[in-house]
Amino acid sequence: MKKILIITFLTINFLFASTLSDLRITDDDFVKILYSSKKNFILDRINELMMLKKSLKNVDDDFTKLTSVNDLFNEYDFKSDMTVYKKNDYWASRKEFIFKGSGDCEDFVIAKYFTLLELGIDESKLSLLHNLHDNEYHLVLAYQEDQFSDVFILDNINKKILPLTVRNDILVLYTLKTIDLNKAVDLTSDLQTLSNYKWTEIYLKSKNIRLKLVN
């Protein structure tokens, strides 16, 4: 029994350390968490992510992973960037989203995207769709098994994973893509360019790729 308890303890600690590493949580971050008045909530959210990843470790079914990740992050509160970060349009990393426990549509999508990648979902099956919902700009995560399959939507508004074909409440404008930040980018040209720029920044940081920006 003692041996089992020791192995369980070591496994949990390894998973926790691995989750901290995946989230790019630094020593300074951890100190801030420990001194935060909301440390228990933050640690609970980190633990929830850790346990979810543990439960899906040997699962091969993509939809089980999609549903679990979608449900986990959809428990977070929707709040505007101005409310959370005092900025008009801020794209938070997954780490920031978990620390805050709230965010807007981009934050939900970013957290789901990188968690699904860590769970083994092929990156080619995932995409970010910028759309209109109730005449307001909105972002959702899309999953498509292959080019002949239905596109399924992971959303923080309609929390059920449904085919795009039945989501008559959203009008897809374009799919976000990463761009070359080593080239000059006119961020005032249009919304798509700005969105691609912000997504690329988050993508490269999350992939731990050094940014080299052109002024």
Disulfide bonds with the S-S distance in Angstrom:
none
